[in-house]
Amino acid sequence: MAGYRAEDDYDYLFKVVLIGDSGVGKSNLLSRFTRNEFSLESKSTIGVEFATRSLNVDSKVIKAQIWDTAGQERYRAITSAYYRGAVGALLVYDVTRHSTFENVES
């Protein structure tokens, strides 16, 4: 079948991590980008979760692997290990909570 590509067939793979305090919306950004879903009742992430989405750019398939890290301080030691191999990071903060912006530095 012409034009068919398997789920694991891609030209480029990019790993990106979402980083920020707990409750700033990292999981909802991931959910919106990968599944076009949004939930006001989302639960805190424990450890790390990830999802993927494939995009066609200039006739190439780009697979984005987005890693959602837990924002709680107690998970920082384990979540930092997931940054390895990432080509980018999205620093997320809540514009209504200035402390989450201040914490971006750490």
LOFIKE-760951 format. One line per field, with one value per residue (C-alpha): residue number from 1; residue in one letter; x negated, y negated, z negated. Coordinates in nm, 2 decimals, decimal comma. Layout:
! residues N
num (NUM | ...)
residuo (A | ...)
xx (X | ...)
yy (Y | ...)
zz (Z | ...)
***
This chain:
! residues 106
num (1 | 2 | 3 | 4 | 5 | 6 | 7 | 8 | 9 | 10 | 11 | 12 | 13 | 14 | 15 | 16 | 17 | 18 | 19 | 20 | 21 | 22 | 23 | 24 | 25 | 26 | 27 | 28 | 29 | 30 | 31 | 32 | 33 | 34 | 35 | 36 | 37 | 38 | 39 | 40 | 41 | 42 | 43 | 44 | 45 | 46 | 47 | 48 | 49 | 50 | 51 | 52 | 53 | 54 | 55 | 56 | 57 | 58 | 59 | 60 | 61 | 62 | 63 | 64 | 65 | 66 | 67 | 68 | 69 | 70 | 71 | 72 | 73 | 74 | 75 | 76 | 77 | 78 | 79 | 80 | 81 | 82 | 83 | 84 | 85 | 86 | 87 | 88 | 89 | 90 | 91 | 92 | 93 | 94 | 95 | 96 | 97 | 98 | 99 | 100 | 101 | 102 | 103 | 104 | 105 | 106)
residuo (M | A | G | Y | R | A | E | D | D | Y | D | Y | L | F | K | V | V | L | I | G | D | S | G | V | G | K | S | N | L | L | S | R | F | T | R | N | E | F | S | L | E | S | K | S | T | I | G | V | E | F | A | T | R | S | L | N | V | D | S | K | V | I | K | A | Q | I | W | D | T | A | G | Q | E | R | Y | R | A | I | T | S | A | Y | Y | R | G | A | V | G | A | L | L | V | Y | D | V | T | R | H | S | T | F | E | N | V | E | S)
xx (0,00 | -0,16 | -0,21 | -0,16 | -0,42 | -0,44 | -0,41 | -0,78 | -0,88 | -1,02 | -1,31 | -1,40 | -1,34 | -1,35 | -1,33 | -1,20 | -1,15 | -0,89 | -1,03 | -0,86 | -0,70 | -0,41 | -0,07 | -0,19 | -0,03 | -0,31 | -0,08 | 0,19 | -0,05 | -0,16 | 0,20 | 0,30 | 0,01 | 0,02 | 0,39 | 0,57 | 0,72 | 0,73 | 0,85 | 0,92 | 0,90 | 0,56 | 0,35 | -0,01 | -0,27 | -0,47 | -0,82 | -0,81 | -0,56 | -0,60 | -0,40 | -0,48 | -0,35 | -0,46 | -0,46 | -0,52 | -0,76 | -0,89 | -0,80 | -0,99 | -0,84 | -0,95 | -0,87 | -0,85 | -0,90 | -0,78 | -0,88 | -0,67 | -0,87 | -0,72 | -0,74 | -0,75 | -1,09 | -1,11 | -1,12 | -1,40 | -1,67 | -1,51 | -1,36 | -1,69 | -1,82 | -1,55 | -1,71 | -1,99 | -1,96 | -1,71 | -1,75 | -1,54 | -1,35 | -1,03 | -1,04 | -0,69 | -0,56 | -0,22 | -0,18 | 0,06 | -0,20 | -0,51 | -0,70 | -0,68 | -0,86 | -1,13 | -1,18 | -1,26 | -1,62 | -1,66)
yy (0,00 | -0,32 | -0,59 | -0,35 | -0,38 | -0,16 | -0,33 | -0,28 | -0,40 | -0,75 | -0,96 | -1,15 | -1,10 | -1,40 | -1,36 | -1,66 | -1,69 | -1,90 | -2,06 | -2,27 | -2,28 | -2,06 | -2,18 | -2,41 | -2,21 | -1,99 | -1,68 | -1,88 | -2,02 | -1,66 | -1,54 | -1,83 | -1,78 | -1,40 | -1,32 | -1,66 | -1,61 | -1,84 | -1,76 | -2,00 | -1,70 | -1,57 | -1,40 | -1,47 | -1,28 | -1,03 | -0,99 | -1,03 | -0,96 | -1,00 | -1,00 | -1,03 | -1,21 | -1,18 | -1,48 | -1,52 | -1,79 | -1,83 | -1,47 | -1,34 | -1,18 | -1,34 | -1,15 | -1,36 | -1,17 | -1,40 | -1,32 | -1,46 | -1,48 | -1,50 | -1,85 | -1,76 | -1,82 | -1,46 | -1,32 | -1,55 | -1,29 | -1,03 | -1,26 | -1,43 | -1,09 | -1,11 | -1,43 | -1,23 | -1,21 | -1,50 | -1,75 | -2,01 | -2,11 | -2,30 | -2,50 | -2,53 | -2,77 | -2,91 | -3,28 | -3,31 | -3,18 | -3,39 | -3,14 | -2,88 | -3,13 | -3,19 | -2,82 | -2,78 | -2,86 | -2,55)
zz (0,00 | 0,11 | -0,15 | -0,45 | -0,73 | -1,04 | -1,38 | -1,44 | -1,09 | -1,11 | -0,97 | -1,28 | -1,65 | -1,89 | -2,27 | -2,45 | -2,83 | -3,01 | -3,33 | -3,59 | -3,93 | -4,03 | -3,91 | -3,63 | -3,35 | -3,21 | -3,18 | -3,01 | -2,76 | -2,68 | -2,66 | -2,43 | -2,20 | -2,17 | -2,20 | -2,16 | -2,51 | -2,81 | -3,16 | -3,45 | -3,68 | -3,60 | -3,87 | -3,97 | -3,77 | -3,98 | -3,84 | -3,46 | -3,18 | -2,81 | -2,49 | -2,12 | -1,82 | -1,46 | -1,23 | -0,86 | -0,78 | -0,42 | -0,33 | -0,64 | -0,94 | -1,26 | -1,58 | -1,89 | -2,21 | -2,49 | -2,85 | -3,13 | -3,45 | -3,80 | -3,95 | -4,32 | -4,48 | -4,61 | -4,25 | -4,13 | -4,18 | -3,96 | -3,69 | -3,61 | -3,48 | -3,20 | -3,06 | -2,90 | -2,53 | -2,51 | -2,23 | -2,41 | -2,72 | -2,76 | -3,09 | -3,21 | -3,48 | -3,59 | -3,51 | -3,80 | -4,05 | -4,04 | -4,26 | -3,97 | -3,75 | -4,01 | -4,05 | -3,67 | -3,75 | -3,97)
***
